[in-house]
Amino acid sequence: MTLHEHHRSHRSGWLRATVLGANDGIVSTASLIIGVAAANAAQPQIVIAGLAGLVAGAMSMAAGEYVSVSSQADTEEADLLLEAESLEIDEDTEKEELAEIYRKRGLDAELAERVAGALMAHDALGAHARDEIGITDTQAAKPLLAAWSSAAAFTLGAVLPLMIAWLVPGEAQILAVAIASLIFLATLGSVAARAGGASLMVGAVRVTCWGALAMLLTAAVGRLFGVVA
């Protein structure tokens, strides 16, 4: 019987950006809506504020992820260029560095030399990128993917509390948005935890607690500085 292992580390790039975007979309939009509603604003003002927060937040998330991950990509590219130059100047020393890495991982000296030689003959730069620098195809920085995933996830997350605010006006609005948003957050945390192979309960609790705190604080601010109805 062959055991097929389903690893999840290849998901880390898009999963991080997607979870961050959706979580931020729910929390920031729900908090904004609750804060404005707590200040006794009219229904159109609440919805417009939520919609503006959605657009601004999605663009901010996309730009932030793109700039951040682009910086990581630039660093990786610079490291690869430096490694390529080192291989061109002194391939023997680079081979010895690779062999030393394998010796530290448990291979005997002779086998480490043979493995280093074989891998460098096949793809010298790829071997050093993976084993010396730590850059792999699944972990490499992808700015556009991160930006798109984050913006799309933020939009989806923000739409949920915004729809509740639009459908439930009046005195019940704050409570409805808060409860629905906490349910959305718990669901998001569970799904993200399942995709990453973690505990569903832990994933749900950690995002829900932070979301509840954010909504409580913004409600307090709205109530404190709001207008008298």
Buried (B, 14 or more C-beta within 10 A) or exposed (E): EEEEEEEEEEBEBBBBBBBBBBBBBBBBBBBBBBBBBBBEBEBEEBBEBBBEBBEEBBEBBBEBBBEBBBEBBEEBEEBBEEBBEBBEEEEEEBBBBBBBBBBEEEBEEEEBBBBBEEBBEEEBBBBBBBBBBEBEEEBBBBBEBBBBBBBBBBBBBBBBBBBBBBEBBEEEBBEBBBEBBBEBBBBBBBBBBEBBEBEBEEBBBBBBEBBBEBBEEBBEBBBEEBEEE
